[in-house]
Amino acid sequence: MNFFALLNTPFPRPEKSRKNLFWLILTGLSCSLFIILYEPFGIKNVHGQWYYNFFIFGLGLLFILSVLLLEWSIPSLFPRFFQKWTLGKAILWYTSVILFIGAVNFFYKSYMGGFRDFTLMEYFFVVGRIVVITITVSFFILGIYPFFNRKKISLLTQKEEYVINAPGGKSIRLNPKDVLYIQSDDNYVDIHLLEEGARKKVLFRSSLKNIESQLVHPLSPIYRCHRGYLINVECFKIRKMTSRSMTLCLDNYSDEVPVSKQYAEDIKQLLQIRP
């Protein structure tokens, strides 16, 4: 898998919804309770006074407010960066979010401690503690583990529509899960779709290579199998296979698609791991 291709993979961006706001607040408050109850990294109420727990509880509140500030304001100020959201942009963005949250909590901690440990090293210790605590709490509260599953991410990306642009200025919207296969036809492509149980074919003026560059990525179900075909590997099975050739057939239909020798091994492996 090409590393740069992976970074350029379309990636789902969280929506501004009540549900996501609920999970954010739950995570922040749970982090505060986790710190008070388990005292990780020696973060504890050394004074023994009950009201000092409110200051510790404020760490979770600062986490919530910091995320809200960034997620609600920055996208409005720099909308172009948040268009065509990719895995690479997500990594860069959330790294920045973590560093910002770390800075806010670092200043809060330093202020409460009289700025005794106001050093760059201590700042990175604060960032590290935030990352560990947030991941630990999220793992149990939100079930973060499934989001690291390739199939889960793939299913998320399939829910998004892609705007496919052609050199002539025209465009078409495609959802990868609706695509059966795409066949080259001179200066056009025949896009075979299955939408709401009904098959249809769309003729679109574009090269197959242009479609491939915008629709195919490491987490997409769309793969090239021949110089004239792109297929949805979720919709095909092997019809015939020899040492020199391979032919695929479309599930529940009579359509057959050839596989070039250079793609045969990859396509074979993909189809063999289908559930």
C-alpha atoms as an extended CHARMM CRD file, in Angstrom:
* protein
*
       275  EXT
         1         1  MET       CA              0.0000000000        0.0000000000        0.0000000000  PROA      1               0.0000000000
         2         2  ASN       CA              1.4950000000        3.3300000000       -1.0530000000  PROA      2               0.0000000000
         3         3  PHE       CA              1.9730000000        5.5670000000        1.9970000000  PROA      3               0.0000000000
         4         4  PHE       CA              1.1470000000        8.8120000000        0.1750000000  PROA      4               0.0000000000
         5         5  ALA       CA             -1.9000000000        7.2100000000       -1.4490000000  PROA      5               0.0000000000
         6         6  LEU       CA             -3.0760000000        6.2080000000        2.0270000000  PROA      6               0.0000000000
         7         7  LEU       CA             -2.6790000000        9.7730000000        3.3160000000  PROA      7               0.0000000000
         8         8  ASN       CA             -4.7300000000       11.0030000000        0.3560000000  PROA      8               0.0000000000
         9         9  THR       CA             -7.5320000000        8.5660000000        1.1490000000  PROA      9               0.0000000000
        10        10  PRO       CA            -10.9450000000       10.2270000000        1.6380000000  PROA      10              0.0000000000
        11        11  PHE       CA            -11.7980000000       10.0560000000        5.3140000000  PROA      11              0.0000000000
        12        12  PRO       CA            -15.0940000000       10.6830000000        7.1320000000  PROA      12              0.0000000000
        13        13  ARG       CA            -15.1870000000       13.9830000000        9.0270000000  PROA      13              0.0000000000
        14        14  PRO       CA            -17.3650000000       14.1920000000       12.1710000000  PROA      14              0.0000000000
        15        15  GLU       CA            -20.5340000000       16.1920000000       11.6470000000  PROA      15              0.0000000000
        16        16  LYS       CA            -21.7300000000       19.0310000000       13.8660000000  PROA      16              0.0000000000
        17        17  SER       CA            -24.5590000000       17.0850000000       15.4600000000  PROA      17              0.0000000000
        18        18  ARG       CA            -26.1360000000       16.6970000000       18.8740000000  PROA      18              0.0000000000
        19        19  LYS       CA            -24.9750000000       13.0960000000       18.9670000000  PROA      19              0.0000000000
        20        20  ASN       CA            -21.3100000000       14.0280000000       18.4530000000  PROA      20              0.0000000000
        21        21  LEU       CA            -21.6440000000       16.8890000000       20.9400000000  PROA      21              0.0000000000
        22        22  PHE       CA            -23.0220000000       14.4040000000       23.4690000000  PROA      22              0.0000000000
        23        23  TRP       CA            -20.0590000000       12.0370000000       22.9660000000  PROA      23              0.0000000000
        24        24  LEU       CA            -17.6050000000       14.9420000000       23.2560000000  PROA      24              0.0000000000
        25        25  ILE       CA            -19.1180000000       16.1170000000       26.5360000000  PROA      25              0.0000000000
        26        26  LEU       CA            -19.2820000000       12.5350000000       27.8430000000  PROA      26              0.0000000000
        27        27  THR       CA            -15.6180000000       11.9740000000       26.9740000000  PROA      27              0.0000000000
        28        28  GLY       CA            -14.4770000000       15.2230000000       28.6310000000  PROA      28              0.0000000000
        29        29  LEU       CA            -16.4650000000       14.6540000000       31.8190000000  PROA      29              0.0000000000
        30        30  SER       CA            -15.3910000000       11.0060000000       31.9500000000  PROA      30              0.0000000000
        31        31  CYS       CA            -11.7420000000       12.0880000000       31.6770000000  PROA      31              0.0000000000
        32        32  SER       CA            -12.2300000000       14.3820000000       34.6850000000  PROA      32              0.0000000000
        33        33  LEU       CA            -13.8410000000       11.6020000000       36.7370000000  PROA      33              0.0000000000
        34        34  PHE       CA            -11.1160000000        9.1790000000       35.6540000000  PROA      34              0.0000000000
        35        35  ILE       CA             -8.4050000000       11.5740000000       36.9060000000  PROA      35              0.0000000000
        36        36  ILE       CA            -10.1700000000       12.1790000000       40.2440000000  PROA      36              0.0000000000
        37        37  LEU       CA            -10.8600000000        8.4920000000       40.8960000000  PROA      37              0.0000000000
        38        38  TYR       CA             -7.6510000000        6.8570000000       39.6360000000  PROA      38              0.0000000000
        39        39  GLU       CA             -5.0980000000        9.7200000000       39.9740000000  PROA      39              0.0000000000
        40        40  PRO       CA             -3.0410000000        8.7760000000       36.8810000000  PROA      40              0.0000000000
        41        41  PHE       CA              0.4910000000       10.2090000000       36.5110000000  PROA      41              0.0000000000
        42        42  GLY       CA              0.3190000000       11.4850000000       40.0760000000  PROA      42              0.0000000000
        43        43  ILE       CA             -2.4450000000       13.9840000000       39.2680000000  PROA      43              0.0000000000
        44        44  LYS       CA             -4.2450000000       14.2130000000       42.6060000000  PROA      44              0.0000000000
        45        45  ASN       CA             -5.6510000000       16.4810000000       45.2550000000  PROA      45              0.0000000000
        46        46  VAL       CA             -2.5560000000       16.8610000000       47.4490000000  PROA      46              0.0000000000
        47        47  HSD       CA             -4.3120000000       19.4070000000       49.6910000000  PROA      47              0.0000000000
        48        48  GLY       CA             -7.0600000000       16.9990000000       50.6990000000  PROA      48              0.0000000000
        49        49  GLN       CA             -9.7270000000       19.6940000000       50.4300000000  PROA      49              0.0000000000
        50        50  TRP       CA            -12.8380000000       18.5630000000       48.5440000000  PROA      50              0.0000000000
        51        51  TYR       CA            -13.1380000000       21.7900000000       46.5500000000  PROA      51              0.0000000000
        52        52  TYR       CA             -9.7290000000       21.2210000000       44.9340000000  PROA      52              0.0000000000
        53        53  ASN       CA            -11.4000000000       18.4360000000       42.9850000000  PROA      53              0.0000000000
        54        54  PHE       CA            -13.3130000000       21.1250000000       41.1210000000  PROA      54              0.0000000000
        55        55  PHE       CA            -10.0260000000       22.4690000000       39.7800000000  PROA      55              0.0000000000
        56        56  ILE       CA             -9.0920000000       18.9640000000       38.6300000000  PROA      56              0.0000000000
        57        57  PHE       CA            -12.5610000000       18.5400000000       37.1450000000  PROA      57              0.0000000000
        58        58  GLY       CA            -11.8940000000       21.7120000000       35.1540000000  PROA      58              0.0000000000
        59        59  LEU       CA             -9.3410000000       19.8260000000       33.0430000000  PROA      59              0.0000000000
        60        60  GLY       CA            -12.1500000000       17.9090000000       31.3640000000  PROA      60              0.0000000000
        61        61  LEU       CA            -14.1900000000       21.0660000000       30.8780000000  PROA      61              0.0000000000
        62        62  LEU       CA            -11.2130000000       22.7550000000       29.2150000000  PROA      62              0.0000000000
        63        63  PHE       CA            -10.9080000000       19.7210000000       26.9290000000  PROA      63              0.0000000000
        64        64  ILE       CA            -14.5510000000       20.1090000000       25.8430000000  PROA      64              0.0000000000
        65        65  LEU       CA            -14.3140000000       23.8740000000       25.3290000000  PROA      65              0.0000000000
        66        66  SER       CA            -11.0230000000       23.5860000000       23.4110000000  PROA      66              0.0000000000
        67        67  VAL       CA            -12.4250000000       21.0290000000       20.9710000000  PROA      67              0.0000000000
        68        68  LEU       CA            -15.5990000000       23.0610000000       20.4750000000  PROA      68              0.0000000000
        69        69  LEU       CA            -13.5950000000       26.2270000000       19.8520000000  PROA      69              0.0000000000
        70        70  LEU       CA            -11.4230000000       24.5800000000       17.2070000000  PROA      70              0.0000000000
        71        71  GLU       CA            -14.0850000000       22.4630000000       15.5260000000  PROA      71              0.0000000000
        72        72  TRP       CA            -16.6360000000       25.2860000000       15.3250000000  PROA      72              0.0000000000
        73        73  SER       CA            -14.4550000000       28.2890000000       14.5440000000  PROA      73              0.0000000000
        74        74  ILE       CA            -11.4150000000       27.1970000000       12.5170000000  PROA      74              0.0000000000
        75        75  PRO       CA            -13.3960000000       25.4310000000        9.7270000000  PROA      75              0.0000000000
        76        76  SER       CA            -15.3810000000       28.6530000000        9.2450000000  PROA      76              0.0000000000
        77        77  LEU       CA            -12.2040000000       30.7440000000        8.9920000000  PROA      77              0.0000000000
        78        78  PHE       CA            -10.3380000000       28.3400000000        6.6870000000  PROA      78              0.0000000000
        79        79  PRO       CA            -13.0150000000       26.4090000000        4.7610000000  PROA      79              0.0000000000
        80        80  ARG       CA            -10.7360000000       25.3580000000        1.8870000000  PROA      80              0.0000000000
        81        81  PHE       CA             -8.5420000000       23.2330000000        4.1460000000  PROA      81              0.0000000000
        82        82  PHE       CA            -11.5550000000       21.2270000000        5.3240000000  PROA      82              0.0000000000
        83        83  GLN       CA            -12.8200000000       20.4760000000        1.8220000000  PROA      83              0.0000000000
        84        84  LYS       CA            -12.0730000000       17.0000000000        0.4210000000  PROA      84              0.0000000000
        85        85  TRP       CA            -11.1870000000       15.6830000000        3.8590000000  PROA      85              0.0000000000
        86        86  THR       CA             -8.4870000000       13.0000000000        3.7610000000  PROA      86              0.0000000000
        87        87  LEU       CA             -6.6780000000       10.7700000000        6.2350000000  PROA      87              0.0000000000
        88        88  GLY       CA             -3.5720000000       12.9590000000        5.9270000000  PROA      88              0.0000000000
        89        89  LYS       CA             -5.5330000000       16.1150000000        6.7450000000  PROA      89              0.0000000000
        90        90  ALA       CA             -7.2130000000       14.3250000000        9.6570000000  PROA      90              0.0000000000
        91        91  ILE       CA             -3.8430000000       13.3190000000       11.1230000000  PROA      91              0.0000000000
        92        92  LEU       CA             -2.4790000000       16.8640000000       10.7390000000  PROA      92              0.0000000000
        93        93  TRP       CA             -5.6320000000       18.4760000000       12.1310000000  PROA      93              0.0000000000
        94        94  TYR       CA             -6.0680000000       16.2570000000       15.1700000000  PROA      94              0.0000000000
        95        95  THR       CA             -2.3730000000       16.4980000000       15.9930000000  PROA      95              0.0000000000
        96        96  SER       CA             -2.8600000000       20.2800000000       16.0790000000  PROA      96              0.0000000000
        97        97  VAL       CA             -5.9940000000       19.8630000000       18.2180000000  PROA      97              0.0000000000
        98        98  ILE       CA             -4.0880000000       17.7240000000       20.7340000000  PROA      98              0.0000000000
        99        99  LEU       CA             -1.2230000000       20.2470000000       20.8970000000  PROA      99              0.0000000000
       100       100  PHE       CA             -3.7230000000       23.0930000000       21.4390000000  PROA      100             0.0000000000
       101       101  ILE       CA             -5.5800000000       21.2040000000       24.1700000000  PROA      101             0.0000000000
       102       102  GLY       CA             -2.2170000000       20.4150000000       25.7290000000  PROA      102             0.0000000000
       103       103  ALA       CA             -1.2850000000       24.1080000000       25.7060000000  PROA      103             0.0000000000
       104       104  VAL       CA             -4.5780000000       25.1390000000       27.3220000000  PROA      104             0.0000000000
       105       105  ASN       CA             -4.3090000000       22.5180000000       30.0580000000  PROA      105             0.0000000000
       106       106  PHE       CA             -0.6110000000       23.2930000000       30.5290000000  PROA      106             0.0000000000
       107       107  PHE       CA             -1.3190000000       26.9730000000       31.1950000000  PROA      107             0.0000000000
       108       108  TYR       CA             -4.2240000000       26.0350000000       33.4650000000  PROA      108             0.0000000000
       109       109  LYS       CA             -2.0510000000       23.5910000000       35.4320000000  PROA      109             0.0000000000
       110       110  SER       CA              0.8540000000       26.0410000000       35.5690000000  PROA      110             0.0000000000
       111       111  TYR       CA             -1.3940000000       28.8370000000       36.8110000000  PROA      111             0.0000000000
       112       112  MET       CA             -2.8510000000       26.6180000000       39.5490000000  PROA      112             0.0000000000
       113       113  GLY       CA              0.6950000000       25.5280000000       40.5240000000  PROA      113             0.0000000000
       114       114  GLY       CA              2.1560000000       29.0150000000       40.5590000000  PROA      114             0.0000000000
       115       115  PHE       CA              4.0990000000       28.4690000000       37.2970000000  PROA      115             0.0000000000
       116       116  ARG       CA              6.6810000000       26.2920000000       39.0790000000  PROA      116             0.0000000000
       117       117  ASP       CA              6.9940000000       23.7850000000       36.1880000000  PROA      117             0.0000000000
       118       118  PHE       CA              6.5620000000       26.2090000000       33.2990000000  PROA      118             0.0000000000
       119       119  THR       CA              8.9750000000       24.4560000000       30.8970000000  PROA      119             0.0000000000
       120       120  LEU       CA              8.7810000000       23.0460000000       27.3800000000  PROA      120             0.0000000000
       121       121  MET       CA              9.4990000000       19.5390000000       28.6890000000  PROA      121             0.0000000000
       122       122  GLU       CA              6.6090000000       19.7820000000       31.1350000000  PROA      122             0.0000000000
       123       123  TYR       CA              4.3370000000       20.9500000000       28.2940000000  PROA      123             0.0000000000
       124       124  PHE       CA              5.0870000000       17.7730000000       26.3110000000  PROA      124             0.0000000000
       125       125  PHE       CA              4.5090000000       15.7060000000       29.4490000000  PROA      125             0.0000000000
       126       126  VAL       CA              1.0700000000       17.3380000000       29.7360000000  PROA      126             0.0000000000
       127       127  VAL       CA              0.3380000000       16.5970000000       26.0560000000  PROA      127             0.0000000000
       128       128  GLY       CA              1.3860000000       12.9750000000       26.5150000000  PROA      128             0.0000000000
       129       129  ARG       CA             -0.7850000000       12.5720000000       29.5880000000  PROA      129             0.0000000000
       130       130  ILE       CA             -3.7720000000       14.0500000000       27.7560000000  PROA      130             0.0000000000
       131       131  VAL       CA             -3.3200000000       11.6370000000       24.8550000000  PROA      131             0.0000000000
       132       132  VAL       CA             -3.0310000000        8.5790000000       27.1120000000  PROA      132             0.0000000000
       133       133  ILE       CA             -5.9680000000        9.5410000000       29.3440000000  PROA      133             0.0000000000
       134       134  THR       CA             -8.2290000000       10.4780000000       26.4160000000  PROA      134             0.0000000000
       135       135  ILE       CA             -7.4930000000        7.2640000000       24.4970000000  PROA      135             0.0000000000
       136       136  THR       CA             -7.9640000000        5.1570000000       27.6470000000  PROA      136             0.0000000000
       137       137  VAL       CA            -11.2990000000        6.7410000000       28.4760000000  PROA      137             0.0000000000
       138       138  SER       CA            -12.4680000000        6.7240000000       24.8400000000  PROA      138             0.0000000000
       139       139  PHE       CA            -11.6240000000        3.0430000000       24.4860000000  PROA      139             0.0000000000
       140       140  PHE       CA            -14.0640000000        2.0960000000       27.2230000000  PROA      140             0.0000000000
       141       141  ILE       CA            -16.6650000000        4.8620000000       26.8920000000  PROA      141             0.0000000000
       142       142  LEU       CA            -16.9280000000        5.2500000000       23.1140000000  PROA      142             0.0000000000
       143       143  GLY       CA            -15.5840000000        1.9240000000       21.8950000000  PROA      143             0.0000000000
       144       144  ILE       CA            -12.8450000000        3.5710000000       19.8590000000  PROA      144             0.0000000000
       145       145  TYR       CA            -11.2920000000        0.2540000000       18.8320000000  PROA      145             0.0000000000
       146       146  PRO       CA            -13.6940000000       -0.4770000000       15.8950000000  PROA      146             0.0000000000
       147       147  PHE       CA            -12.6170000000        2.7590000000       14.1830000000  PROA      147             0.0000000000
       148       148  PHE       CA             -9.1470000000        1.2750000000       13.7180000000  PROA      148             0.0000000000
       149       149  ASN       CA            -10.6370000000       -1.6280000000       11.8010000000  PROA      149             0.0000000000
       150       150  ARG       CA             -9.9490000000       -1.2670000000        8.0790000000  PROA      150             0.0000000000
       151       151  LYS       CA            -13.3180000000       -2.6990000000        7.0890000000  PROA      151             0.0000000000
       152       152  LYS       CA            -15.1460000000       -0.2950000000        9.4100000000  PROA      152             0.0000000000
       153       153  ILE       CA            -13.3550000000        2.7270000000        7.9320000000  PROA      153             0.0000000000
       154       154  SER       CA            -13.9760000000        1.3840000000        4.4570000000  PROA      154             0.0000000000
       155       155  LEU       CA            -17.6970000000        1.1770000000        5.1630000000  PROA      155             0.0000000000
       156       156  LEU       CA            -17.6590000000        4.7510000000        6.4550000000  PROA      156             0.0000000000
       157       157  THR       CA            -15.9380000000        6.0570000000        3.3330000000  PROA      157             0.0000000000
       158       158  GLN       CA            -18.4140000000        4.2100000000        1.1320000000  PROA      158             0.0000000000
       159       159  LYS       CA            -21.2500000000        6.3160000000        2.5480000000  PROA      159             0.0000000000
       160       160  GLU       CA            -19.7760000000        9.4270000000        0.9960000000  PROA      160             0.0000000000
       161       161  GLU       CA            -20.5220000000       10.6220000000       -2.5070000000  PROA      161             0.0000000000
       162       162  TYR       CA            -17.6260000000       11.5630000000       -4.7410000000  PROA      162             0.0000000000
       163       163  VAL       CA            -17.8020000000       14.3700000000       -7.2630000000  PROA      163             0.0000000000
       164       164  ILE       CA            -15.9810000000       13.0460000000      -10.3330000000  PROA      164             0.0000000000
       165       165  ASN       CA            -14.7380000000       15.8580000000      -12.5600000000  PROA      165             0.0000000000
       166       166  ALA       CA            -14.0350000000       15.5080000000      -16.2700000000  PROA      166             0.0000000000
       167       167  PRO       CA            -11.6470000000       17.6360000000      -18.3930000000  PROA      167             0.0000000000
       168       168  GLY       CA            -14.5820000000       19.2590000000      -20.1840000000  PROA      168             0.0000000000
       169       169  GLY       CA            -15.8880000000       20.7810000000      -16.9820000000  PROA      169             0.0000000000
       170       170  LYS       CA            -18.7360000000       18.3380000000      -16.4480000000  PROA      170             0.0000000000
       171       171  SER       CA            -19.0360000000       16.2950000000      -13.2800000000  PROA      171             0.0000000000
       172       172  ILE       CA            -20.9680000000       13.3680000000      -11.8860000000  PROA      172             0.0000000000
       173       173  ARG       CA            -21.6980000000       12.2480000000       -8.3310000000  PROA      173             0.0000000000
       174       174  LEU       CA            -20.8970000000        8.6360000000       -7.5070000000  PROA      174             0.0000000000
       175       175  ASN       CA            -21.2500000000        6.5850000000       -4.3640000000  PROA      175             0.0000000000
       176       176  PRO       CA            -18.7320000000        3.6950000000       -4.4520000000  PROA      176             0.0000000000
       177       177  LYS       CA            -21.1910000000        1.2310000000       -2.9400000000  PROA      177             0.0000000000
       178       178  ASP       CA            -23.5990000000        1.8270000000       -5.8610000000  PROA      178             0.0000000000
       179       179  VAL       CA            -20.9890000000        1.1790000000       -8.5480000000  PROA      179             0.0000000000
       180       180  LEU       CA            -20.9300000000       -2.3250000000      -10.0670000000  PROA      180             0.0000000000
       181       181  TYR       CA            -18.2280000000       -1.7090000000      -12.6420000000  PROA      181             0.0000000000
       182       182  ILE       CA            -16.9870000000        0.9480000000      -15.0430000000  PROA      182             0.0000000000
       183       183  GLN       CA            -16.0420000000        0.1250000000      -18.6190000000  PROA      183             0.0000000000
       184       184  SER       CA            -13.9520000000        2.2350000000      -20.9770000000  PROA      184             0.0000000000
       185       185  ASP       CA            -15.6090000000        3.1310000000      -24.2850000000  PROA      185             0.0000000000
       186       186  ASP       CA            -13.2140000000        5.2740000000      -26.3590000000  PROA      186             0.0000000000
       187       187  ASN       CA            -13.5490000000        8.8240000000      -24.9980000000  PROA      187             0.0000000000
       188       188  TYR       CA            -16.4120000000        7.7910000000      -22.7050000000  PROA      188             0.0000000000
       189       189  VAL       CA            -16.9970000000        5.3850000000      -19.8690000000  PROA      189             0.0000000000
       190       190  ASP       CA            -20.0430000000        3.2320000000      -19.1810000000  PROA      190             0.0000000000
       191       191  ILE       CA            -20.8070000000        3.3860000000      -15.4740000000  PROA      191             0.0000000000
       192       192  HSD       CA            -22.9100000000        0.4200000000      -14.3530000000  PROA      192             0.0000000000
       193       193  LEU       CA            -24.7980000000        1.1670000000      -11.1560000000  PROA      193             0.0000000000
       194       194  LEU       CA            -27.2160000000       -0.5300000000       -8.7930000000  PROA      194             0.0000000000
       195       195  GLU       CA            -29.3770000000        2.0520000000       -7.0360000000  PROA      195             0.0000000000
       196       196  GLU       CA            -32.2050000000        0.9780000000       -4.7340000000  PROA      196             0.0000000000
       197       197  GLY       CA            -32.2290000000       -2.4600000000       -6.3080000000  PROA      197             0.0000000000
       198       198  ALA       CA            -32.4770000000       -1.2270000000       -9.9010000000  PROA      198             0.0000000000
       199       199  ARG       CA            -29.6570000000       -1.4690000000      -12.4490000000  PROA      199             0.0000000000
       200       200  LYS       CA            -28.7910000000        1.4100000000      -14.7140000000  PROA      200             0.0000000000
       201       201  LYS       CA            -25.9880000000        2.4890000000      -17.0010000000  PROA      201             0.0000000000
       202       202  VAL       CA            -24.6480000000        6.0290000000      -17.2210000000  PROA      202             0.0000000000
       203       203  LEU       CA            -22.5640000000        7.2720000000      -20.1470000000  PROA      203             0.0000000000
       204       204  PHE       CA            -19.9900000000        9.8410000000      -19.0240000000  PROA      204             0.0000000000
       205       205  ARG       CA            -17.3960000000       11.6310000000      -21.1210000000  PROA      205             0.0000000000
       206       206  SER       CA            -14.1030000000       10.8760000000      -19.4050000000  PROA      206             0.0000000000
       207       207  SER       CA            -11.1280000000        8.5570000000      -19.5780000000  PROA      207             0.0000000000
       208       208  LEU       CA            -11.0450000000        5.5480000000      -17.2840000000  PROA      208             0.0000000000
       209       209  LYS       CA             -7.7440000000        6.7920000000      -15.8730000000  PROA      209             0.0000000000
       210       210  ASN       CA             -9.3960000000       10.0730000000      -14.8470000000  PROA      210             0.0000000000
       211       211  ILE       CA            -12.1530000000        8.1610000000      -13.0330000000  PROA      211             0.0000000000
       212       212  GLU       CA             -9.5730000000        5.9280000000      -11.3610000000  PROA      212             0.0000000000
       213       213  SER       CA             -7.5630000000        8.8800000000      -10.0460000000  PROA      213             0.0000000000
       214       214  GLN       CA            -10.6210000000       10.2720000000       -8.2610000000  PROA      214             0.0000000000
       215       215  LEU       CA            -12.4620000000        7.1400000000       -7.1490000000  PROA      215             0.0000000000
       216       216  VAL       CA             -9.8100000000        4.5250000000       -6.3670000000  PROA      216             0.0000000000
       217       217  HSD       CA             -7.9140000000        4.6400000000       -3.0650000000  PROA      217             0.0000000000
       218       218  PRO       CA             -6.6450000000        2.0420000000       -0.5490000000  PROA      218             0.0000000000
       219       219  LEU       CA             -9.9480000000        1.8690000000        1.3730000000  PROA      219             0.0000000000
       220       220  SER       CA            -12.2360000000        1.9370000000       -1.6660000000  PROA      220             0.0000000000
       221       221  PRO       CA            -14.0200000000       -1.1900000000       -2.9720000000  PROA      221             0.0000000000
       222       222  ILE       CA            -13.2490000000       -0.0110000000       -6.5270000000  PROA      222             0.0000000000
       223       223  TYR       CA            -10.1830000000       -1.5800000000       -8.1690000000  PROA      223             0.0000000000
       224       224  ARG       CA             -8.7200000000       -1.7300000000      -11.6400000000  PROA      224             0.0000000000
       225       225  CYS       CA             -8.6780000000       -5.2440000000      -13.0400000000  PROA      225             0.0000000000
       226       226  HSD       CA             -7.9980000000       -4.5020000000      -16.7250000000  PROA      226             0.0000000000
       227       227  ARG       CA             -6.9480000000       -1.5530000000      -18.8600000000  PROA      227             0.0000000000
       228       228  GLY       CA            -10.5980000000       -1.1740000000      -19.8150000000  PROA      228             0.0000000000
       229       229  TYR       CA            -12.3590000000       -1.9510000000      -16.5110000000  PROA      229             0.0000000000
       230       230  LEU       CA            -12.7510000000       -0.7880000000      -12.9310000000  PROA      230             0.0000000000
       231       231  ILE       CA            -14.7820000000       -3.1170000000      -10.7150000000  PROA      231             0.0000000000
       232       232  ASN       CA            -16.4040000000       -3.1020000000       -7.2900000000  PROA      232             0.0000000000
       233       233  VAL       CA            -14.7870000000       -6.1720000000       -5.7010000000  PROA      233             0.0000000000
       234       234  GLU       CA            -17.8080000000       -6.5430000000       -3.3980000000  PROA      234             0.0000000000
       235       235  CYS       CA            -19.9440000000       -7.4360000000       -6.4280000000  PROA      235             0.0000000000
       236       236  PHE       CA            -17.8350000000       -9.9880000000       -8.3150000000  PROA      236             0.0000000000
       237       237  LYS       CA            -16.6570000000      -13.5650000000       -8.0870000000  PROA      237             0.0000000000
       238       238  ILE       CA            -14.2450000000      -15.6390000000      -10.1650000000  PROA      238             0.0000000000
       239       239  ARG       CA            -15.8630000000      -17.3600000000      -13.1370000000  PROA      239             0.0000000000
       240       240  LYS       CA            -12.7940000000      -18.9120000000      -14.7990000000  PROA      240             0.0000000000
       241       241  MET       CA             -9.1460000000      -18.9350000000      -13.8580000000  PROA      241             0.0000000000
       242       242  THR       CA             -6.0990000000      -20.4720000000      -15.5000000000  PROA      242             0.0000000000
       243       243  SER       CA             -2.3850000000      -19.8080000000      -15.2880000000  PROA      243             0.0000000000
       244       244  ARG       CA             -2.7380000000      -17.3240000000      -18.1570000000  PROA      244             0.0000000000
       245       245  SER       CA             -6.1240000000      -15.6810000000      -17.7150000000  PROA      245             0.0000000000
       246       246  MET       CA             -8.9480000000      -14.8850000000      -15.3280000000  PROA      246             0.0000000000
       247       247  THR       CA            -12.5770000000      -13.9580000000      -15.9060000000  PROA      247             0.0000000000
       248       248  LEU       CA            -14.9600000000      -12.5170000000      -13.3380000000  PROA      248             0.0000000000
       249       249  CYS       CA            -18.7350000000      -12.5850000000      -13.2570000000  PROA      249             0.0000000000
       250       250  LEU       CA            -21.0840000000      -10.0830000000      -11.6670000000  PROA      250             0.0000000000
       251       251  ASP       CA            -23.1080000000      -11.4260000000       -8.7430000000  PROA      251             0.0000000000
       252       252  ASN       CA            -26.6890000000      -12.2960000000       -9.7910000000  PROA      252             0.0000000000
       253       253  TYR       CA            -26.0580000000      -11.1640000000      -13.3890000000  PROA      253             0.0000000000
       254       254  SER       CA            -24.5160000000      -12.5810000000      -16.5470000000  PROA      254             0.0000000000
       255       255  ASP       CA            -21.9570000000       -9.7700000000      -17.0320000000  PROA      255             0.0000000000
       256       256  GLU       CA            -18.3810000000      -10.9990000000      -17.4060000000  PROA      256             0.0000000000
       257       257  VAL       CA            -15.2360000000       -8.9270000000      -16.9750000000  PROA      257             0.0000000000
       258       258  PRO       CA            -11.6820000000       -9.9350000000      -17.9730000000  PROA      258             0.0000000000
       259       259  VAL       CA             -8.7080000000       -9.5720000000      -15.6500000000  PROA      259             0.0000000000
       260       260  SER       CA             -5.2870000000       -8.6440000000      -16.9830000000  PROA      260             0.0000000000
       261       261  LYS       CA             -2.3510000000      -10.7650000000      -15.8750000000  PROA      261             0.0000000000
       262       262  GLN       CA             -0.7200000000       -7.8350000000      -14.0460000000  PROA      262             0.0000000000
       263       263  TYR       CA             -3.8030000000       -7.4270000000      -11.8060000000  PROA      263             0.0000000000
       264       264  ALA       CA             -4.7430000000      -11.1100000000      -11.4900000000  PROA      264             0.0000000000
       265       265  GLU       CA             -2.9510000000      -11.9160000000       -8.2070000000  PROA      265             0.0000000000
       266       266  ASP       CA             -4.2670000000       -8.8380000000       -6.3730000000  PROA      266             0.0000000000
       267       267  ILE       CA             -7.8320000000       -9.3870000000       -7.5980000000  PROA      267             0.0000000000
       268       268  LYS       CA             -7.6430000000      -13.0660000000       -6.6680000000  PROA      268             0.0000000000
       269       269  GLN       CA             -6.6130000000      -12.2300000000       -3.1070000000  PROA      269             0.0000000000
       270       270  LEU       CA             -9.3070000000       -9.5620000000       -2.7700000000  PROA      270             0.0000000000
       271       271  LEU       CA            -12.0610000000      -11.8920000000       -3.9390000000  PROA      271             0.0000000000
       272       272  GLN       CA            -10.8430000000      -14.7670000000       -1.7630000000  PROA      272             0.0000000000
       273       273  ILE       CA            -11.2010000000      -12.7160000000        1.4410000000  PROA      273             0.0000000000
       274       274  ARG       CA            -14.7670000000      -11.6410000000        0.6640000000  PROA      274             0.0000000000
       275       275  PRO       CA            -17.1520000000      -12.6550000000        3.4670000000  PROA      275             0.0000000000
